[in-house]
Structure formats: C-alpha cells, structure tokens
C-alpha cells in the first residue's frame, strides 16, 4: 500500500513538473466559462452580421490595422454583401472547447477551435479553424483573433505578447458536402 501511495505522489509530482516546464496555464472554471461564452457571442455576431458586437470582441490591434472600427465594419458589411451576391451564406459557427492556454505577462492566451459551416455552390462548405482568445483582466473579459490569416512568423507583429510555446493550430483545407 505504501508503494502505491509513493507511486501516486511520484506521478502527480512529475505531471505537475511537466506542466510547469511546458508553461501551460490551467484556466479556472470561471475563466473557461467566460472565454467559451464570449467566443460564442463573437461567433453569433459573425453569423448575424452584428459588427458592433463583433468589434467589442475583436483584438484592438486588428481594429487599428483595419483603419478603425467604422472602416472595419464597413469592410465586413461589404464582404458579407459580396458573399451573399455570389450565393454563399453562413450556416453556423460552432465554438469548441479550449485546447491550450498560456500566460504571458499580465495576459492569458487560449486557443479556441471553431467550425464554420456555409451554404453555397450547391452544398455545404465546412472549415475548421481556431481563435486566439486574449484576456488582460485575468480571464473575465476576452478579445479574439482568427488564426486563419496568421503565420508563426508574423504573429508577434500583431500580438506583441503572444507567448512562445503556444502553437497556432495548422490550417486545414475546407471540405465540401454536395447537396443531394
């Protein structure tokens, strides 16, 4: 029995040691719930075209790079109109469970998978991607960056405090399901 207890202590110690070495951050239940809820609010804003809400949850540097909130909203509205004119429409944007989190300075970063489903071309297009969630207030409020246009080489230009060792998920090709 004593050797079993020692084995349990050994395993727990080294699993904690491995987490400390990797520098990954364990979100609390409240932080996890907040990022999930706010990511779902962001997804809903994208699907419904509510650009004001979307801007609230967009990483500020992205808004600045877009020329400000008004210009970003106008660009997105025009893009949605063009998409609809070509016969495409959003069906759903489903938020998955947070896969990894890491702290850098006073910010928490989390990787949030998502699945976008669109109608168009006589079928459904499914694209898997991820969002980078960023909180500067210990996980109460989150802003997001879509990983699709990011590359490992340019991420710190957009997100200066992005933690080393937090991998950006690989992009996958969208799949197409033909309507019958």
Backbone as CSV, one residue per row, in Angstrom:
resi,resn,N_x,N_y,N_z,CA_x,CA_y,CA_z,C_x,C_y,C_z
1,UNK,0.833,-1.192,0.000,0.000,0.000,0.000,0.875,1.253,0.000
2,UNK,1.962,1.196,0.780,2.845,2.350,0.857,3.478,2.634,-0.507
3,UNK,3.867,1.582,-1.227,4.478,1.780,-2.546,3.472,2.366,-3.534
4,UNK,2.189,2.016,-3.386,1.158,2.596,-4.244,1.039,4.102,-3.990
5,UNK,1.045,4.495,-2.713,0.977,5.916,-2.371,2.184,6.666,-2.925
6,UNK,3.361,6.055,-2.815,4.557,6.687,-3.364,4.454,6.841,-4.875
7,UNK,3.908,5.842,-5.548,3.726,5.908,-6.999,2.779,7.043,-7.366
8,UNK,1.670,7.172,-6.634,0.714,8.250,-6.895,1.384,9.609,-6.692
9,UNK,2.105,9.782,-5.599,2.806,11.041,-5.336,3.824,11.314,-6.441
10,UNK,4.556,10.307,-6.847,5.556,10.438,-7.911,4.905,10.895,-9.220
11,UNK,3.811,10.238,-9.612,3.111,10.584,-10.858,2.553,12.004,-10.778
12,UNK,1.922,12.331,-9.657,1.365,13.684,-9.514,2.465,14.740,-9.536
13,UNK,3.572,14.472,-8.873,4.671,15.424,-8.853,5.202,15.667,-10.259
14,UNK,5.479,14.590,-10.979,6.076,14.751,-12.299,5.095,15.253,-13.343
15,UNK,3.800,14.979,-13.196,2.848,15.566,-14.141,2.763,17.068,-13.896
16,UNK,2.799,17.490,-12.637,2.834,18.917,-12.331,4.123,19.553,-12.791
17,UNK,5.232,18.819,-12.657,6.523,19.314,-13.107,6.522,19.507,-14.623
18,UNK,5.920,18.563,-15.346,5.857,18.675,-16.808,5.030,19.883,-17.217
19,UNK,3.892,20.119,-16.533,3.084,21.302,-16.843,3.858,22.581,-16.566
20,UNK,4.609,22.589,-15.459,5.387,23.783,-15.141,6.462,24.004,-16.195
21,UNK,7.064,22.915,-16.667,8.105,23.038,-17.673,7.541,23.531,-19.003
22,UNK,6.346,23.078,-19.362,5.762,23.495,-20.636,5.217,24.912,-20.536
23,UNK,4.964,25.362,-19.309,4.456,26.708,-19.111,2.992,26.874,-19.451
24,UNK,2.280,25.768,-19.650,0.863,25.878,-19.967,0.112,26.377,-18.742
25,UNK,-1.005,27.006,-18.984,-1.800,27.629,-17.938,-3.116,26.876,-17.829
26,UNK,-3.527,26.559,-16.622,-4.798,25.875,-16.393,-5.866,26.918,-16.101
27,UNK,-6.827,27.061,-17.021,-7.925,28.002,-16.801,-8.804,27.517,-15.661
28,UNK,-9.277,28.449,-14.845,-10.244,28.089,-13.806,-11.593,27.836,-14.488
29,UNK,-12.521,27.279,-13.762,-13.858,27.031,-14.317,-14.506,28.351,-14.762
30,UNK,-14.334,29.407,-13.982,-14.923,30.708,-14.325,-14.261,31.286,-15.579
31,UNK,-12.944,31.170,-15.690,-12.240,31.664,-16.874,-12.671,30.884,-18.109
32,UNK,-12.759,29.577,-17.969,-13.174,28.714,-19.082,-14.582,29.090,-19.533
33,UNK,-15.492,29.245,-18.582,-16.875,29.607,-18.916,-16.933,30.971,-19.602
34,UNK,-16.136,31.919,-19.131,-16.143,33.267,-19.713,-15.632,33.253,-21.148
35,UNK,-14.513,32.563,-21.391,-13.969,32.544,-22.753,-14.929,31.826,-23.691
36,UNK,-15.524,30.742,-23.238,-16.465,29.978,-24.082,-17.689,30.832,-24.420
37,UNK,-18.260,31.481,-23.409,-19.463,32.306,-23.630,-19.146,33.480,-24.561
38,UNK,-18.022,34.141,-24.335,-17.685,35.299,-25.159,-17.287,34.887,-26.575
39,UNK,-16.686,33.722,-26.739,-16.383,33.214,-28.085,-17.686,32.891,-28.819
40,UNK,-18.659,32.330,-28.112,-19.957,32.030,-28.722,-20.694,33.317,-29.091
41,UNK,-20.582,34.348,-28.273,-21.181,35.654,-28.603,-20.528,36.214,-29.860
42,UNK,-19.212,36.076,-29.960,-18.478,36.523,-31.145,-18.926,35.752,-32.378
43,UNK,-19.050,34.437,-32.251,-19.495,33.599,-33.374,-20.888,34.022,-33.839
44,UNK,-21.774,34.256,-32.894,-23.131,34.684,-33.233,-23.117,36.033,-33.943
45,UNK,-22.243,36.928,-33.504,-22.131,38.249,-34.150,-21.659,38.096,-35.595
46,UNK,-20.771,37.158,-35.849,-20.299,36.924,-37.221,-21.442,36.393,-38.073
47,UNK,-22.150,35.395,-37.575,-23.233,34.760,-38.331,-24.361,35.744,-38.631
48,UNK,-24.696,36.577,-37.670,-25.816,37.516,-37.846,-25.398,38.853,-38.446
49,UNK,-24.090,39.068,-38.611,-23.628,40.332,-39.175,-23.736,41.496,-38.208
50,UNK,-23.655,41.213,-36.915,-23.708,42.265,-35.906,-22.277,42.760,-35.665
51,UNK,-21.843,43.696,-36.503,-20.453,44.132,-36.494,-20.095,44.968,-35.276
52,UNK,-21.074,45.617,-34.664,-20.812,46.387,-33.444,-20.395,45.447,-32.314
53,UNK,-21.119,44.355,-32.157,-20.770,43.363,-31.138,-19.449,42.696,-31.499
54,UNK,-19.263,42.385,-32.767,-18.021,41.760,-33.214,-16.815,42.634,-32.870
55,UNK,-16.938,43.933,-33.076,-15.837,44.851,-32.773,-15.503,44.848,-31.276
56,UNK,-16.522,44.698,-30.440,-16.310,44.662,-28.984,-15.402,43.498,-28.594
57,UNK,-15.490,42.396,-29.337,-14.731,41.196,-29.006,-13.533,40.970,-29.925
58,UNK,-13.178,41.957,-30.708,-12.030,41.851,-31.608,-10.810,42.478,-30.947
59,UNK,-9.680,41.816,-31.065,-8.417,42.320,-30.519,-8.165,43.723,-31.075
60,UNK,-7.916,44.717,-30.219,-7.797,46.114,-30.663,-6.805,46.357,-31.801
61,UNK,-5.697,45.635,-31.843,-4.719,45.837,-32.925,-5.319,45.494,-34.291
62,UNK,-6.217,44.519,-34.325,-6.887,44.154,-35.581,-7.775,45.305,-36.041
63,UNK,-8.465,45.921,-35.125,-9.325,47.068,-35.457,-8.466,48.217,-35.981
64,UNK,-7.345,48.482,-35.316,-6.445,49.549,-35.766,-5.890,49.257,-37.154
65,UNK,-5.479,48.003,-37.388,-4.932,47.620,-38.689,-5.985,47.751,-39.790
66,UNK,-7.253,47.659,-39.410,-8.350,47.773,-40.376,-8.734,49.223,-40.643
67,UNK,-8.094,50.163,-39.957,-8.413,51.576,-40.147,-9.440,52.115,-39.181
68,UNK,-9.692,51.400,-38.097,-10.657,51.830,-37.096,-11.942,51.014,-37.189
69,UNK,-12.757,51.130,-36.154,-13.977,50.329,-36.058,-14.948,50.590,-37.205
70,UNK,-15.178,51.855,-37.542,-16.136,52.174,-38.612,-15.690,51.582,-39.951
71,UNK,-14.404,51.701,-40.250,-13.904,51.169,-41.517,-13.940,49.643,-41.515
72,UNK,-13.584,49.039,-40.393,-13.636,47.583,-40.300,-15.063,47.085,-40.512
73,UNK,-16.027,47.748,-39.864,-17.430,47.354,-40.012,-17.895,47.504,-41.451
74,UNK,-17.518,48.594,-42.097,-17.917,48.819,-43.493,-17.301,47.767,-44.409
75,UNK,-16.051,47.424,-44.178,-15.378,46.406,-44.989,-16.047,45.049,-44.802
76,UNK,-16.384,44.721,-43.566,-17.028,43.441,-43.296,-18.436,43.396,-43.895
77,UNK,-19.154,44.488,-43.792,-20.506,44.545,-44.364,-20.434,44.356,-45.882
78,UNK,-19.501,45.011,-46.522,-19.336,44.880,-47.972,-18.968,43.436,-48.332
79,UNK,-18.083,42.830,-47.554,-17.699,41.442,-47.790,-18.874,40.490,-47.657
80,UNK,-19.723,40.721,-46.666,-20.919,39.884,-46.474,-21.878,40.045,-47.647
81,UNK,-22.051,41.280,-48.119,-22.936,41.527,-49.261,-22.410,40.833,-50.516
82,UNK,-21.101,40.893,-50.742,-20.499,40.221,-51.898,-20.657,38.708,-51.788
83,UNK,-20.473,38.203,-50.604,-20.619,36.772,-50.368,-22.051,36.324,-50.696
84,UNK,-23.037,37.086,-50.219,-24.441,36.759,-50.479,-24.766,36.872,-51.966
85,UNK,-24.199,37.881,-52.629,-24.432,38.062,-54.060,-23.895,36.883,-54.870
86,UNK,-22.877,36.209,-54.346,-22.300,35.046,-55.017,-22.980,33.742,-54.603
87,UNK,-24.023,33.851,-53.785,-24.784,32.669,-53.397,-24.286,31.943,-52.162
88,UNK,-23.452,32.588,-51.371,-22.945,31.973,-50.146,-23.610,32.598,-48.933
89,UNK,-23.827,31.789,-47.908,-24.373,32.304,-46.657,-23.837,31.474,-45.496
90,UNK,-23.691,32.126,-44.365,-23.257,31.423,-43.165,-24.388,30.545,-42.665
91,UNK,-24.035,29.349,-42.288,-24.999,28.423,-41.708,-24.809,28.394,-40.186
92,UNK,-23.565,28.179,-39.760,-23.262,28.150,-38.325,-21.768,28.357,-38.104
93,UNK,-21.448,28.762,-36.897,-20.061,28.853,-36.443,-20.059,28.288,-35.034
94,UNK,-19.544,27.078,-34.911,-19.579,26.350,-33.650,-18.242,26.482,-32.931
95,UNK,-18.318,26.845,-31.682,-17.128,27.021,-30.852,-16.847,25.728,-30.101
96,UNK,-15.602,25.259,-30.194,-15.193,24.039,-29.498,-14.646,24.352,-28.115
97,UNK,-14.101,23.336,-27.482,-13.515,23.505,-26.159,-12.082,24.008,-26.268
98,UNK,-11.693,24.840,-25.340,-10.361,25.422,-25.311,-9.345,24.265,-25.248
99,UNK,-8.345,24.334,-26.128,-7.375,23.249,-26.184,-6.127,23.530,-25.353
100,UNK,-5.677,24.774,-25.329,-4.463,25.126,-24.596,-4.582,26.566,-24.120
101,UNK,-3.885,26.862,-23.055,-3.816,28.237,-22.567,-2.414,28.478,-22.024
102,UNK,-2.021,29.728,-22.076,-0.691,30.101,-21.576,-0.749,31.554,-21.136
103,UNK,0.012,31.867,-20.120,0.086,33.242,-19.618,1.363,33.881,-20.131
104,UNK,1.253,35.152,-20.486,2.420,35.927,-20.900,2.271,37.307,-20.284
105,UNK,3.139,37.632,-19.352,3.000,38.891,-18.638,1.695,38.894,-17.866
106,UNK,0.899,39.926,-18.054,-0.377,40.008,-17.350,-1.540,39.479,-18.184
107,UNK,-1.249,38.921,-19.362,-2.309,38.442,-20.253,-2.385,36.918,-20.260
108,UNK,-3.608,36.425,-20.454,-3.839,34.998,-20.640,-4.232,34.797,-22.096
109,UNK,-3.660,33.793,-22.719,-3.956,33.446,-24.108,-4.532,32.033,-24.123
110,UNK,-5.548,31.820,-24.941,-6.140,30.486,-25.065,-6.446,30.207,-26.531
111,UNK,-6.338,28.955,-26.916,-6.664,28.526,-28.271,-8.065,27.915,-28.235
112,UNK,-8.952,28.467,-29.075,-10.352,28.059,-29.101,-10.701,27.555,-30.509
113,UNK,-10.858,26.247,-30.692,-11.211,25.724,-32.016,-12.620,26.156,-32.427
114,UNK,-12.824,26.274,-33.735,-14.155,26.573,-34.244,-14.389,25.850,-35.564
115,UNK,-15.650,25.670,-35.887,-16.039,25.032,-37.141,-17.076,25.932,-37.805
116,UNK,-16.720,26.432,-38.994,-17.608,27.292,-39.767,-18.293,26.451,-40.829
117,UNK,-19.597,26.602,-40.924,-20.378,25.901,-41.940,-21.094,26.957,-42.777
118,UNK,-20.924,26.847,-44.106,-21.532,27.804,-45.038,-22.303,27.063,-46.122
119,UNK,-23.365,27.680,-46.601,-24.088,27.167,-47.757,-23.561,27.867,-49.001
120,UNK,-23.458,27.130,-50.097,-23.044,27.735,-51.354,-22.595,26.698,-52.354
121,UNK,-22.661,27.042,-53.626,-22.237,26.138,-54.706,-22.957,24.795,-54.673
122,UNK,-24.216,24.805,-54.235,-24.984,23.566,-54.218,-24.595,22.606,-53.118
123,UNK,-24.040,23.105,-52.047,-23.653,22.234,-50.948,-23.277,23.012,-49.713
124,UNK,-22.584,22.327,-48.831,-22.136,22.917,-47.574,-20.619,22.881,-47.520
125,UNK,-20.048,24.013,-47.173,-18.598,24.134,-47.004,-18.329,24.151,-45.504
126,UNK,-17.399,23.300,-45.074,-17.053,23.223,-43.659,-15.571,23.548,-43.514
127,UNK,-15.284,24.553,-42.701,-13.901,24.973,-42.469,-13.598,24.925,-40.974
128,UNK,-12.527,24.231,-40.631,-12.083,24.145,-39.235,-10.932,25.121,-39.037
129,UNK,-11.031,25.874,-37.956,-10.016,26.874,-37.668,-9.928,27.027,-36.158
130,UNK,-9.376,28.125,-35.716,-9.296,28.408,-34.282,-9.201,29.914,-34.076
131,UNK,-9.578,30.310,-32.900,-9.432,31.692,-32.454,-8.362,31.718,-31.375
132,UNK,-7.652,32.818,-31.322,-6.787,33.071,-30.174,-7.591,34.006,-29.275
133,UNK,-7.825,33.568,-28.053,-8.535,34.375,-27.063,-7.496,35.037,-26.172
134,UNK,-7.710,36.324,-25.881,-6.746,37.084,-25.085,-7.498,37.836,-23.990
135,UNK,-7.025,37.683,-22.760,-7.619,38.402,-21.634,-6.531,39.176,-20.895
136,UNK,-6.813,40.434,-20.641,-5.883,41.280,-19.885,-6.371,41.505,-18.455
137,UNK,-7.520,40.893,-18.093,-8.061,41.089,-16.748,-8.309,39.752,-16.034
138,UNK,-7.345,38.858,-16.174,-7.358,37.556,-15.504,-8.541,36.673,-15.905
139,UNK,-8.962,36.794,-17.157,-9.966,35.872,-17.681,-11.402,36.295,-17.557
140,UNK,-11.646,37.520,-17.133,-13.035,37.989,-17.026,-13.568,38.389,-18.399
141,UNK,-12.785,39.159,-19.144,-13.176,39.617,-20.483,-12.135,39.153,-21.492
142,UNK,-12.623,38.777,-22.682,-11.763,38.218,-23.719,-11.982,38.948,-25.038
143,UNK,-10.912,39.057,-25.818,-10.982,39.521,-27.201,-10.364,38.418,-28.050
144,UNK,-10.661,38.432,-29.356,-10.309,37.294,-30.196,-9.608,37.714,-31.482
145,UNK,-8.766,36.786,-31.972,-8.088,36.936,-33.254,-8.280,35.617,-33.993
146,UNK,-8.750,35.682,-35.233,-8.883,34.487,-36.055,-7.486,34.037,-36.467
147,UNK,-7.195,32.760,-36.325,-5.854,32.259,-36.666,-5.673,32.027,-38.162
148,UNK,-6.769,32.000,-38.935,-6.652,31.659,-40.367,-5.615,32.507,-41.106
149,UNK,-5.588,33.833,-40.945,-4.601,34.607,-41.701,-3.230,34.712,-41.039
150,UNK,-3.083,34.150,-39.848,-1.817,34.285,-39.118,-0.795,33.252,-39.552
151,UNK,0.444,33.639,-39.415,1.560,32.729,-39.622,2.485,32.877,-38.428
152,UNK,3.215,31.837,-38.131,4.119,31.863,-36.977,5.095,33.026,-37.064
153,UNK,5.468,33.390,-38.289,6.460,34.444,-38.485,5.911,35.844,-38.191
154,UNK,4.587,36.053,-38.320,4.058,37.406,-38.157,3.185,37.602,-36.922
155,UNK,3.016,36.581,-36.124,2.070,36.694,-35.012,2.486,37.750,-33.989
156,UNK,3.781,37.870,-33.681,4.185,38.853,-32.679,4.129,40.279,-33.206
157,UNK,4.038,40.448,-34.511,3.811,41.790,-35.062,2.387,42.239,-34.775
158,UNK,1.461,41.292,-34.740,0.058,41.597,-34.482,-0.247,41.526,-32.990
159,UNK,0.294,40.505,-32.333,0.068,40.289,-30.901,1.439,40.270,-30.218
160,UNK,1.949,41.434,-29.802,3.317,41.516,-29.273,3.620,40.581,-28.107
161,UNK,2.663,40.329,-27.223,2.905,39.494,-26.047,2.568,38.028,-26.264
162,UNK,2.363,37.615,-27.524,1.989,36.228,-27.774,3.061,35.304,-27.183
163,UNK,2.643,34.358,-26.352,3.632,33.531,-25.652,4.316,32.501,-26.546
164,UNK,5.617,32.423,-26.410,6.377,31.381,-27.099,5.893,30.042,-26.567
165,UNK,5.815,29.077,-27.418,5.402,27.745,-26.996,3.916,27.493,-27.046
166,UNK,3.118,28.495,-27.405,1.677,28.281,-27.598,1.454,28.165,-29.097
167,UNK,1.328,26.934,-29.593,1.268,26.744,-31.044,-0.035,27.240,-31.669
168,UNK,0.108,27.806,-32.856,-1.061,28.180,-33.649,-1.479,26.919,-34.395
169,UNK,-2.736,26.514,-34.273,-3.161,25.293,-34.964,-2.944,25.396,-36.474
170,UNK,-2.548,24.282,-37.069,-2.352,24.221,-38.512,-3.681,24.430,-39.215
171,UNK,-3.633,25.153,-40.315,-4.827,25.352,-41.124,-5.137,24.073,-41.890
172,UNK,-6.410,23.795,-42.010,-6.804,22.643,-42.822,-7.655,23.145,-43.983
173,UNK,-7.657,22.395,-45.050,-8.455,22.760,-46.217,-9.932,22.561,-45.893
174,UNK,-10.777,23.497,-46.325,-12.218,23.311,-46.116,-12.715,22.069,-46.860
175,UNK,-13.747,21.466,-46.340,-14.348,20.337,-47.028,-15.687,20.774,-47.616
176,UNK,-16.134,20.050,-48.639,-17.366,20.387,-49.342,-18.263,19.165,-49.364
177,UNK,-19.517,19.358,-48.956,-20.510,18.289,-48.990,-21.591,18.705,-49.981
178,UNK,-21.720,17.965,-51.054,-22.680,18.255,-52.127,-24.101,17.978,-51.638
179,UNK,-25.038,18.893,-51.944,-26.452,18.643,-51.660,-26.967,17.559,-52.588
180,UNK,-27.890,16.753,-52.112,-28.457,15.696,-52.959,-29.834,16.042,-53.417
